[in-house]
């Protein structure tokens, strides 16, 4: 039982470190939040634009958009 507790604590600690590294890389790769949606392909109305919503602690990437949504275009 003690070994299991130590294992869970170790894995939790490693996950915290991993997510902090990913978040730091995200800040380095993205100059602004909208950079995360460069590959957003959802069809939106003329007054709207597609934005890709990225879950927290997810690094910026140029892969497919996981959560596409339409938002009003900035004026």
Backbone as XML, in Angstrom:
<?xml version="1.0"?>
<chain id="A" units="angstrom">
  <residue number="1" name="UNK">
    <atom name="N" x="0.827" y="-1.200" z="0.000"/>
    <atom name="CA" x="0.000" y="0.000" z="0.000"/>
    <atom name="C" x="0.868" y="1.260" z="0.000"/>
  </residue>
  <residue number="2" name="UNK">
    <atom name="N" x="1.929" y="1.262" z="0.794"/>
    <atom name="CA" x="2.813" y="2.427" z="0.840"/>
    <atom name="C" x="3.471" y="2.661" z="-0.515"/>
  </residue>
  <residue number="3" name="UNK">
    <atom name="N" x="3.781" y="1.580" z="-1.205"/>
    <atom name="CA" x="4.404" y="1.706" z="-2.522"/>
    <atom name="C" x="3.438" y="2.357" z="-3.514"/>
  </residue>
  <residue number="4" name="UNK">
    <atom name="N" x="2.182" y="1.991" z="-3.436"/>
    <atom name="CA" x="1.172" y="2.582" z="-4.309"/>
    <atom name="C" x="1.031" y="4.083" z="-4.051"/>
  </residue>
  <residue number="5" name="UNK">
    <atom name="N" x="1.030" y="4.475" z="-2.801"/>
    <atom name="CA" x="0.925" y="5.893" z="-2.447"/>
    <atom name="C" x="2.130" y="6.658" z="-2.983"/>
  </residue>
  <residue number="6" name="UNK">
    <atom name="N" x="3.313" y="6.100" z="-2.832"/>
    <atom name="CA" x="4.526" y="6.743" z="-3.345"/>
    <atom name="C" x="4.457" y="6.873" z="-4.865"/>
  </residue>
  <residue number="7" name="UNK">
    <atom name="N" x="3.949" y="5.860" z="-5.519"/>
    <atom name="CA" x="3.821" y="5.883" z="-6.973"/>
    <atom name="C" x="2.859" y="6.987" z="-7.412"/>
  </residue>
  <residue number="8" name="UNK">
    <atom name="N" x="1.723" y="7.089" z="-6.759"/>
    <atom name="CA" x="0.729" y="8.109" z="-7.097"/>
    <atom name="C" x="1.302" y="9.510" z="-6.878"/>
  </residue>
  <residue number="9" name="UNK">
    <atom name="N" x="2.011" y="9.708" z="-5.784"/>
    <atom name="CA" x="2.622" y="11.011" z="-5.506"/>
    <atom name="C" x="3.661" y="11.343" z="-6.568"/>
  </residue>
  <residue number="10" name="UNK">
    <atom name="N" x="4.476" y="10.379" z="-6.940"/>
    <atom name="CA" x="5.508" y="10.601" z="-7.952"/>
    <atom name="C" x="4.886" y="10.947" z="-9.303"/>
  </residue>
  <residue number="11" name="UNK">
    <atom name="N" x="3.890" y="10.204" z="-9.713"/>
    <atom name="CA" x="3.229" y="10.464" z="-10.993"/>
    <atom name="C" x="2.567" y="11.844" z="-10.975"/>
  </residue>
  <residue number="12" name="UNK">
    <atom name="N" x="1.923" y="12.197" z="-9.890"/>
    <atom name="CA" x="1.291" y="13.515" z="-9.779"/>
    <atom name="C" x="2.324" y="14.628" z="-9.894"/>
  </residue>
  <residue number="13" name="UNK">
    <atom name="N" x="3.444" y="14.462" z="-9.226"/>
    <atom name="CA" x="4.525" y="15.445" z="-9.278"/>
    <atom name="C" x="5.052" y="15.595" z="-10.700"/>
  </residue>
  <residue number="14" name="UNK">
    <atom name="N" x="5.257" y="14.482" z="-11.384"/>
    <atom name="CA" x="5.757" y="14.531" z="-12.758"/>
    <atom name="C" x="4.751" y="15.190" z="-13.701"/>
  </residue>
  <residue number="15" name="UNK">
    <atom name="N" x="3.477" y="14.948" z="-13.491"/>
    <atom name="CA" x="2.453" y="15.586" z="-14.320"/>
    <atom name="C" x="2.429" y="17.100" z="-14.122"/>
  </residue>
  <residue number="16" name="UNK">
    <atom name="N" x="2.590" y="17.545" z="-12.884"/>
    <atom name="CA" x="2.632" y="18.984" z="-12.615"/>
    <atom name="C" x="3.810" y="19.617" z="-13.335"/>
  </residue>
  <residue number="17" name="UNK">
    <atom name="N" x="4.967" y="18.991" z="-13.271"/>
    <atom name="CA" x="6.156" y="19.503" z="-13.957"/>
    <atom name="C" x="5.922" y="19.522" z="-15.464"/>
  </residue>
  <residue number="18" name="UNK">
    <atom name="N" x="5.377" y="18.449" z="-15.999"/>
    <atom name="CA" x="5.119" y="18.353" z="-17.438"/>
    <atom name="C" x="4.203" y="19.478" z="-17.909"/>
  </residue>
  <residue number="19" name="UNK">
    <atom name="N" x="3.102" y="19.713" z="-17.181"/>
    <atom name="CA" x="2.162" y="20.745" z="-17.601"/>
    <atom name="C" x="2.761" y="22.142" z="-17.486"/>
  </residue>
  <residue number="20" name="UNK">
    <atom name="N" x="3.635" y="22.363" z="-16.532"/>
    <atom name="CA" x="4.297" y="23.675" z="-16.429"/>
    <atom name="C" x="5.238" y="23.886" z="-17.610"/>
  </residue>
  <residue number="21" name="UNK">
    <atom name="N" x="5.924" y="22.833" z="-18.044"/>
    <atom name="CA" x="6.813" y="22.935" z="-19.207"/>
    <atom name="C" x="5.994" y="23.220" z="-20.457"/>
  </residue>
  <residue number="22" name="UNK">
    <atom name="N" x="4.898" y="22.496" z="-20.635"/>
    <atom name="CA" x="4.034" y="22.697" z="-21.797"/>
    <atom name="C" x="3.508" y="24.129" z="-21.813"/>
  </residue>
  <residue number="23" name="UNK">
    <atom name="N" x="3.096" y="24.644" z="-20.651"/>
    <atom name="CA" x="2.573" y="26.002" z="-20.587"/>
    <atom name="C" x="3.655" y="27.014" z="-20.944"/>
  </residue>
  <residue number="24" name="UNK">
    <atom name="N" x="4.878" y="26.802" z="-20.498"/>
    <atom name="CA" x="5.981" y="27.705" z="-20.833"/>
    <atom name="C" x="6.260" y="27.674" z="-22.332"/>
  </residue>
  <residue number="25" name="UNK">
    <atom name="N" x="6.239" y="26.482" z="-22.934"/>
    <atom name="CA" x="6.445" y="26.375" z="-24.377"/>
    <atom name="C" x="5.322" y="27.077" z="-25.122"/>
  </residue>
  <residue number="26" name="UNK">
    <atom name="N" x="4.119" y="26.966" z="-24.605"/>
    <atom name="CA" x="2.970" y="27.614" z="-25.229"/>
    <atom name="C" x="3.168" y="29.119" z="-25.272"/>
  </residue>
  <residue number="27" name="UNK">
    <atom name="N" x="3.640" y="29.693" z="-24.176"/>
    <atom name="CA" x="3.861" y="31.131" z="-24.130"/>
    <atom name="C" x="4.951" y="31.549" z="-25.103"/>
  </residue>
  <residue number="28" name="UNK">
    <atom name="N" x="5.959" y="30.705" z="-25.294"/>
    <atom name="CA" x="7.040" y="31.037" z="-26.205"/>
    <atom name="C" x="6.589" y="30.968" z="-27.659"/>
  </residue>
  <residue number="29" name="UNK">
    <atom name="N" x="5.736" y="30.025" z="-27.990"/>
    <atom name="CA" x="5.342" y="29.798" z="-29.373"/>
    <atom name="C" x="4.202" y="30.701" z="-29.822"/>
  </residue>
  <residue number="30" name="UNK">
    <atom name="N" x="3.373" y="31.155" z="-28.919"/>
    <atom name="CA" x="2.209" y="31.964" z="-29.289"/>
    <atom name="C" x="2.444" y="33.412" z="-28.902"/>
  </residue>
  <residue number="31" name="UNK">
    <atom name="N" x="2.281" y="34.302" z="-29.852"/>
    <atom name="CA" x="2.424" y="35.715" z="-29.534"/>
    <atom name="C" x="1.116" y="36.296" z="-29.028"/>
  </residue>
  <residue number="32" name="UNK">
    <atom name="N" x="0.016" y="35.670" z="-29.369"/>
    <atom name="CA" x="-1.288" y="36.091" z="-28.868"/>
    <atom name="C" x="-2.228" y="34.891" z="-28.931"/>
  </residue>
  <residue number="33" name="UNK">
    <atom name="N" x="-3.308" y="34.967" z="-28.193"/>
    <atom name="CA" x="-4.239" y="33.835" z="-28.095"/>
    <atom name="C" x="-4.798" y="33.441" z="-29.453"/>
  </residue>
  <residue number="34" name="UNK">
    <atom name="N" x="-5.010" y="34.404" z="-30.350"/>
    <atom name="CA" x="-5.601" y="34.080" z="-31.648"/>
    <atom name="C" x="-4.659" y="33.254" z="-32.518"/>
  </residue>
  <residue number="35" name="UNK">
    <atom name="N" x="-3.353" y="33.227" z="-32.207"/>
    <atom name="CA" x="-2.429" y="32.395" z="-32.970"/>
    <atom name="C" x="-2.796" y="30.920" z="-32.876"/>
  </residue>
  <residue number="36" name="UNK">
    <atom name="N" x="-3.493" y="30.563" z="-31.817"/>
    <atom name="CA" x="-3.872" y="29.166" z="-31.637"/>
    <atom name="C" x="-4.900" y="28.732" z="-32.677"/>
  </residue>
  <residue number="37" name="UNK">
    <atom name="N" x="-5.577" y="29.663" z="-33.338"/>
    <atom name="CA" x="-6.645" y="29.314" z="-34.265"/>
    <atom name="C" x="-6.286" y="29.486" z="-35.728"/>
  </residue>
  <residue number="38" name="UNK">
    <atom name="N" x="-5.019" y="29.470" z="-36.059"/>
    <atom name="CA" x="-4.616" y="29.704" z="-37.444"/>
    <atom name="C" x="-5.150" y="28.658" z="-38.416"/>
  </residue>
  <residue number="39" name="UNK">
    <atom name="N" x="-5.454" y="27.448" z="-37.945"/>
    <atom name="CA" x="-5.879" y="26.389" z="-38.849"/>
    <atom name="C" x="-7.371" y="26.095" z="-38.672"/>
  </residue>
  <residue number="40" name="UNK">
    <atom name="N" x="-8.095" y="26.999" z="-38.122"/>
    <atom name="CA" x="-9.523" y="26.820" z="-37.891"/>
    <atom name="C" x="-10.255" y="26.833" z="-39.235"/>
  </residue>
  <residue number="41" name="UNK">
    <atom name="N" x="-11.066" y="25.819" z="-39.512"/>
    <atom name="CA" x="-11.718" y="25.679" z="-40.822"/>
    <atom name="C" x="-13.243" y="25.729" z="-40.769"/>
  </residue>
  <residue number="42" name="UNK">
    <atom name="N" x="-13.827" y="26.037" z="-39.632"/>
    <atom name="CA" x="-15.284" y="26.042" z="-39.520"/>
    <atom name="C" x="-15.885" y="27.163" z="-40.369"/>
  </residue>
  <residue number="43" name="UNK">
    <atom name="N" x="-16.997" y="26.874" z="-41.044"/>
    <atom name="CA" x="-17.692" y="27.881" z="-41.849"/>
    <atom name="C" x="-18.477" y="28.799" z="-40.915"/>
  </residue>
  <residue number="44" name="UNK">
    <atom name="N" x="-18.195" y="30.087" z="-40.992"/>
    <atom name="CA" x="-18.856" y="31.061" z="-40.128"/>
    <atom name="C" x="-19.579" y="32.100" z="-40.976"/>
  </residue>
  <residue number="45" name="UNK">
    <atom name="N" x="-20.478" y="32.832" z="-40.351"/>
    <atom name="CA" x="-21.180" y="33.923" z="-41.032"/>
    <atom name="C" x="-20.176" y="35.005" z="-41.416"/>
  </residue>
  <residue number="46" name="UNK">
    <atom name="N" x="-20.592" y="35.905" z="-42.303"/>
    <atom name="CA" x="-19.686" y="36.939" z="-42.811"/>
    <atom name="C" x="-19.166" y="37.852" z="-41.699"/>
  </residue>
  <residue number="47" name="UNK">
    <atom name="N" x="-19.987" y="38.117" z="-40.687"/>
    <atom name="CA" x="-19.589" y="39.011" z="-39.596"/>
    <atom name="C" x="-18.814" y="38.282" z="-38.503"/>
  </residue>
  <residue number="48" name="UNK">
    <atom name="N" x="-18.555" y="36.998" z="-38.707"/>
    <atom name="CA" x="-17.858" y="36.196" z="-37.700"/>
    <atom name="C" x="-16.584" y="35.601" z="-38.280"/>
  </residue>
  <residue number="49" name="UNK">
    <atom name="N" x="-15.711" y="35.167" z="-37.380"/>
    <atom name="CA" x="-14.502" y="34.466" z="-37.793"/>
    <atom name="C" x="-14.340" y="33.208" z="-36.954"/>
  </residue>
  <residue number="50" name="UNK">
    <atom name="N" x="-13.640" y="32.253" z="-37.506"/>
    <atom name="CA" x="-13.427" y="30.986" z="-36.815"/>
    <atom name="C" x="-12.271" y="31.134" z="-35.830"/>
  </residue>
  <residue number="51" name="UNK">
    <atom name="N" x="-12.465" y="30.624" z="-34.637"/>
    <atom name="CA" x="-11.413" y="30.605" z="-33.629"/>
    <atom name="C" x="-11.305" y="29.192" z="-33.079"/>
  </residue>
  <residue number="52" name="UNK">
    <atom name="N" x="-10.109" y="28.789" z="-32.843"/>
    <atom name="CA" x="-9.865" y="27.475" z="-32.263"/>
    <atom name="C" x="-9.673" y="27.635" z="-30.766"/>
  </residue>
  <residue number="53" name="UNK">
    <atom name="N" x="-10.498" y="26.971" z="-29.998"/>
    <atom name="CA" x="-10.376" y="27.018" z="-28.548"/>
    <atom name="C" x="-9.411" y="25.914" z="-28.134"/>
  </residue>
  <residue number="54" name="UNK">
    <atom name="N" x="-8.370" y="26.305" z="-27.438"/>
    <atom name="CA" x="-7.366" y="25.343" z="-26.986"/>
    <atom name="C" x="-7.549" y="25.099" z="-25.494"/>
  </residue>
  <residue number="55" name="UNK">
    <atom name="N" x="-7.635" y="23.849" z="-25.077"/>
    <atom name="CA" x="-7.765" y="23.566" z="-23.645"/>
    <atom name="C" x="-6.568" y="24.108" z="-22.874"/>
  </residue>
  <residue number="56" name="UNK">
    <atom name="N" x="-6.744" y="24.424" z="-21.590"/>
    <atom name="CA" x="-5.624" y="24.910" z="-20.779"/>
    <atom name="C" x="-4.469" y="23.913" z="-20.756"/>
  </residue>
  <residue number="57" name="UNK">
    <atom name="N" x="-3.271" y="24.416" z="-20.625"/>
    <atom name="CA" x="-2.039" y="23.625" z="-20.543"/>
    <atom name="C" x="-1.774" y="22.828" z="-21.813"/>
  </residue>
  <residue number="58" name="UNK">
    <atom name="N" x="-2.279" y="23.310" z="-22.941"/>
    <atom name="CA" x="-1.990" y="22.682" z="-24.220"/>
    <atom name="C" x="-1.088" y="23.613" z="-25.002"/>
  </residue>
  <residue number="59" name="UNK">
    <atom name="N" x="0.035" y="23.097" z="-25.459"/>
    <atom name="CA" x="0.983" y="23.936" z="-26.191"/>
    <atom name="C" x="0.404" y="24.344" z="-27.539"/>
  </residue>
  <residue number="60" name="UNK">
    <atom name="N" x="0.878" y="25.458" z="-28.069"/>
    <atom name="CA" x="0.472" y="25.866" z="-29.415"/>
    <atom name="C" x="0.997" y="24.845" z="-30.411"/>
  </residue>
  <residue number="61" name="UNK">
    <atom name="N" x="0.210" y="24.561" z="-31.403"/>
    <atom name="CA" x="0.625" y="23.600" z="-32.412"/>
    <atom name="C" x="-0.032" y="23.993" z="-33.726"/>
  </residue>
  <residue number="62" name="UNK">
    <atom name="N" x="0.443" y="23.441" z="-34.808"/>
    <atom name="CA" x="-0.126" y="23.774" z="-36.112"/>
    <atom name="C" x="-0.958" y="22.627" z="-36.655"/>
  </residue>
  <residue number="63" name="UNK">
    <atom name="N" x="-1.433" y="21.794" z="-35.802"/>
    <atom name="CA" x="-2.261" y="20.669" z="-36.206"/>
    <atom name="C" x="-3.712" y="21.072" z="-36.339"/>
  </residue>
  <residue number="64" name="UNK">
    <atom name="N" x="-4.600" y="20.097" z="-36.439"/>
    <atom name="CA" x="-6.022" y="20.404" z="-36.611"/>
    <atom name="C" x="-6.608" y="21.067" z="-35.368"/>
  </residue>
  <residue number="65" name="UNK">
    <atom name="N" x="-7.618" y="21.859" z="-35.585"/>
    <atom name="CA" x="-8.307" y="22.536" z="-34.488"/>
    <atom name="C" x="-9.216" y="21.528" z="-33.787"/>
  </residue>
  <residue number="66" name="UNK">
    <atom name="N" x="-9.101" y="21.437" z="-32.475"/>
    <atom name="CA" x="-9.910" y="20.472" z="-31.735"/>
    <atom name="C" x="-11.303" y="21.015" z="-31.423"/>
  </residue>
  <residue number="67" name="UNK">
    <atom name="N" x="-11.408" y="22.307" z="-31.115"/>
    <atom name="CA" x="-12.683" y="22.904" z="-30.739"/>
    <atom name="C" x="-12.872" y="24.202" z="-31.520"/>
  </residue>
  <residue number="68" name="UNK">
    <atom name="N" x="-13.478" y="24.107" z="-32.685"/>
    <atom name="CA" x="-13.695" y="25.295" z="-33.522"/>
    <atom name="C" x="-14.991" y="25.984" z="-33.117"/>
  </residue>
  <residue number="69" name="UNK">
    <atom name="N" x="-14.960" y="27.304" z="-33.090"/>
    <atom name="CA" x="-16.152" y="28.080" z="-32.773"/>
    <atom name="C" x="-16.132" y="29.379" z="-33.574"/>
  </residue>
  <residue number="70" name="UNK">
    <atom name="N" x="-17.296" y="29.952" z="-33.784"/>
    <atom name="CA" x="-17.396" y="31.223" z="-34.504"/>
    <atom name="C" x="-17.583" y="32.356" z="-33.498"/>
  </residue>
  <residue number="71" name="UNK">
    <atom name="N" x="-16.812" y="33.423" z="-33.672"/>
    <atom name="CA" x="-16.921" y="34.598" z="-32.811"/>
    <atom name="C" x="-17.030" y="35.837" z="-33.695"/>
  </residue>
  <residue number="72" name="UNK">
    <atom name="N" x="-17.568" y="36.905" z="-33.138"/>
    <atom name="CA" x="-17.702" y="38.160" z="-33.891"/>
    <atom name="C" x="-16.323" y="38.695" z="-34.253"/>
  </residue>
  <residue number="73" name="UNK">
    <atom name="N" x="-16.191" y="39.192" z="-35.477"/>
    <atom name="CA" x="-14.918" y="39.775" z="-35.916"/>
    <atom name="C" x="-14.653" y="41.062" z="-35.144"/>
  </residue>
  <residue number="74" name="UNK">
    <atom name="N" x="-13.402" y="41.288" z="-34.763"/>
    <atom name="CA" x="-13.089" y="42.554" z="-34.086"/>
    <atom name="C" x="-13.209" y="43.720" z="-35.062"/>
  </residue>
  <residue number="75" name="UNK">
    <atom name="N" x="-13.630" y="44.840" z="-34.568"/>
    <atom name="CA" x="-13.828" y="46.005" z="-35.444"/>
    <atom name="C" x="-12.584" y="46.828" z="-35.555"/>
  </residue>
</chain>
